[in-house]
Amino acid sequence: MPDEIFEHPRLASVYDPLDPDRSDLDVYVAIAAELGARSVLDVGCGTGTFALLLADRGLAVTGVEPARASLDVARAKPGGDRVRWIHGYATGLPPMRVDLATMTANVAQAIADPHDWDGTLQGVHDALRPGGHLVFETRDPARRAWLEWNREASYQVVTIDGVGTVEQWTDLIDVSGPLVTFRGTWVFAADGQVLTSHSTLRFRERDEVEAALVEHGYDVREVRDAPDRPGREFVFFARRPEG
């Protein structure tokens, strides 16, 4: 079940204005070019920002997203008709053969259930052409990013055209081993509505991720430091073997 931040229509509609700096996606645009990808599967495409960046560059893009409200936002954006949008999960993709699959931002960690994680890795493997790549990021647990997930560090007030002023912040709720749960809160000044969304991320160790990739038939080609968050995240490059 998708989190409310992605599934609730009002929250999905303000997702982009509340997080307008998506320079983190420049890294993935460059990776697609580096790998010579002409077709891309964007897993957990959300409101479609990355998928549309690639489509604008002439790539054939498929975006899969389980939250219908986010997918509705993506479809309505300029150029939305150039992307193949799929409402669902990577565990149940239609037949395809793509050069590159991606999971940007929190997507890999948001797949917290081990069974769902295994199913996602297998589903993506099946969707890649032989020699195709899966590239995704995940936070280094040793950096304990959740220590910054509090109201003091995250509070913002943004005025959005057609919406009005929105207050937003994040509170850490629980840390249980590798699972970290937090709550987002949004207050809409126009009518006083308060909405919340709970999310749980799984913080996987590097060797745990590598072992899962190998188990599902990938070659782990490289693990890079995230250039926009040095020392804080791993970027995995995994390849479906030829033949």
C-alpha positions in Angstrom: 0.0 0.0 0.0 1.6 3.3 -1.0 2.2 6.0 1.7 -0.3 8.8 1.9 2.3 11.3 0.7 2.1 9.7 -2.7 -1.5 8.3 -2.6 -3.5 11.2 -1.2 -4.5 13.5 -4.1 -3.9 16.7 -2.2 -0.5 15.6 -1.0 0.5 14.3 -4.4 -0.5 17.7 -6.0 2.0 19.6 -3.8 4.8 17.1 -3.8 6.8 18.8 -6.5 6.3 22.4 -5.2 7.5 21.4 -1.8 10.6 19.7 -3.1 11.5 21.8 -6.2 15.3 21.1 -6.2 15.7 17.8 -8.0 19.3 18.3 -9.0 19.9 14.8 -7.5 18.3 13.5 -10.7 21.1 15.1 -12.9 23.3 12.2 -11.7 20.9 9.6 -13.2 20.5 11.6 -16.4 24.3 11.5 -16.8 24.3 7.7 -15.9 21.8 7.0 -18.6 24.0 8.8 -21.1 27.1 7.1 -19.8 25.6 3.6 -20.3 24.2 4.5 -23.7 20.7 3.7 -22.7 17.9 4.3 -25.2 15.1 2.7 -23.2 14.6 3.1 -19.4 12.3 1.6 -16.8 11.8 4.1 -13.9 10.7 2.1 -10.9 8.7 4.1 -8.4 8.4 7.0 -10.8 6.2 9.1 -8.4 5.1 12.3 -10.1 7.2 11.6 -13.1 10.0 14.2 -12.9 12.8 11.9 -13.8 10.9 10.0 -16.4 10.0 13.2 -18.2 13.6 14.4 -18.0 14.6 11.3 -19.9 11.7 11.5 -22.4 12.7 15.1 -23.1 16.1 13.7 -24.3 14.5 11.3 -26.7 14.6 8.1 -24.6 11.8 5.6 -24.6 10.7 5.6 -20.9 8.3 3.5 -18.9 7.4 4.7 -15.4 5.8 2.3 -12.9 4.2 3.6 -9.8 1.8 2.1 -7.3 0.3 5.4 -6.1 -2.5 6.4 -8.5 -2.6 10.0 -7.3 1.1 10.5 -8.1 0.7 8.9 -11.5 -2.2 11.2 -12.2 0.1 14.2 -11.5 2.8 12.7 -13.8 0.4 12.0 -16.7 -0.9 15.6 -16.5 2.5 17.2 -16.9 3.7 18.7 -20.2 5.1 15.9 -22.3 3.3 13.3 -20.2 2.1 11.6 -23.3 5.6 10.7 -24.3 6.0 8.3 -21.3 4.4 4.9 -20.9 2.9 5.0 -17.4 2.0 1.8 -15.5 0.0 1.8 -12.4 1.4 -1.0 -10.3 4.6 -2.6 -9.0 7.8 -3.9 -10.5 6.8 -7.3 -9.3 4.1 -7.5 -12.0 5.5 -5.8 -15.1 4.3 -6.6 -18.6 6.9 -8.1 -20.9 9.6 -5.6 -21.9 13.4 -5.4 -22.6 15.0 -2.2 -21.5 18.6 -1.0 -21.4 18.4 0.6 -18.0 16.2 0.4 -14.9 16.4 3.0 -12.1 15.2 3.5 -8.6 16.0 7.1 -7.5 15.6 8.9 -4.2 14.0 6.7 -1.5 12.5 4.1 -3.8 14.8 1.1 -3.0 14.6 1.8 0.8 10.8 2.2 0.7 10.6 -1.4 -0.5 11.0 -2.5 3.1 9.4 -5.9 3.1 12.0 -8.6 2.2 9.6 -10.5 0.0 8.7 -7.4 -2.0 12.4 -6.5 -2.3 13.1 -9.9 -3.7 10.2 -9.7 -6.1 11.3 -6.2 -7.3 14.8 -7.3 -8.0 13.5 -10.3 -9.9 10.9 -8.3 -11.8 13.4 -5.7 -12.9 15.9 -8.5 -13.9 13.3 -10.0 -16.2 12.5 -6.5 -17.7 16.2 -5.8 -18.6 17.7 -6.9 -21.9 20.7 -9.1 -21.5 23.5 -6.7 -20.8 21.1 -4.1 -19.4 21.7 -2.3 -16.1 19.9 -1.6 -12.8 21.1 1.5 -11.1 19.8 2.7 -7.7 20.8 4.4 -4.5 20.4 3.6 -0.8 21.7 5.4 2.3 24.7 4.2 4.2 23.2 3.0 7.6 26.4 4.1 9.3 25.6 7.7 8.7 22.3 7.5 10.6 20.5 10.0 8.4 17.3 9.7 10.5 18.9 11.8 13.3 18.1 14.8 11.1 14.5 13.8 10.6 12.8 16.2 13.1 10.6 19.3 13.0 13.5 21.7 13.8 15.6 20.5 10.9 12.8 20.0 8.4 10.2 22.7 9.0 9.3 24.8 6.0 6.5 27.2 4.9 5.9 27.4 1.2 3.3 29.5 -0.8 2.1 27.5 -3.8 0.2 29.1 -6.7 -3.4 28.1 -6.6 -3.0 26.3 -3.3 -1.9 28.9 -0.8 0.5 28.6 2.1 1.5 25.1 3.2 3.5 24.2 6.4 5.4 20.9 6.3 7.7 19.1 8.6 9.0 15.6 9.4 9.1 13.7 12.8 11.1 10.6 13.5 8.7 8.0 15.0 10.7 4.8 15.5 14.0 3.0 14.8 13.8 -0.7 15.0 17.0 -2.3 13.7 17.2 -1.6 10.0 13.6 -0.2 9.9 13.1 3.6 10.4 9.6 5.1 10.6 8.9 8.7 10.3 5.8 10.9 9.9 5.3 13.9 7.6 2.8 16.6 8.5 1.2 19.1 6.1 -1.0 22.1 7.2 -3.0 23.9 4.5 -3.7 27.5 5.5 -6.5 27.9 2.9 -8.9 25.7 4.9 -6.8 24.5 7.9 -6.7 20.9 6.9 -3.9 18.9 8.5 -2.7 15.7 6.7 -0.1 13.2 7.8 1.7 10.4 6.2 3.7 7.6 7.8 6.6 6.0 6.0 9.1 3.2 6.8 12.5 2.8 5.1 14.8 -0.2 5.4 18.5 0.7 5.8 20.4 -2.1 4.2 24.2 -2.7 4.5 26.2 -2.6 1.4 27.1 -6.3 1.5 23.4 -7.2 2.1 22.4 -5.3 -1.1 25.2 -6.9 -3.1 24.3 -10.4 -1.9 20.6 -9.9 -2.9 21.6 -8.7 -6.4 23.9 -11.7 -6.9 21.1 -14.0 -5.7 18.8 -12.6 -8.3 21.2 -13.1 -11.2 22.9 -9.8 -11.4 26.6 -9.0 -11.8 27.5 -6.2 -9.4 29.7 -4.0 -11.6 30.4 -1.1 -9.4 29.3 0.7 -6.2 29.8 4.5 -6.3 29.6 7.3 -3.8 26.6 9.5 -4.5 28.2 12.7 -5.9 25.4 15.0 -4.6 25.6 13.4 -1.1 29.2 12.3 -0.7 29.9 9.8 2.0 26.1 9.3 2.7 24.8 7.1 0.0 25.8 4.1 -2.1 24.9 4.0 -5.8 24.8 0.4 -7.1 25.4 -0.5 -10.7 24.2 -4.1 -11.4 24.0 -5.8 -14.8 22.0 -8.6 -16.2 24.6 -10.9 -17.8 24.7 -11.4 -21.5 23.3 -14.7 -22.8 
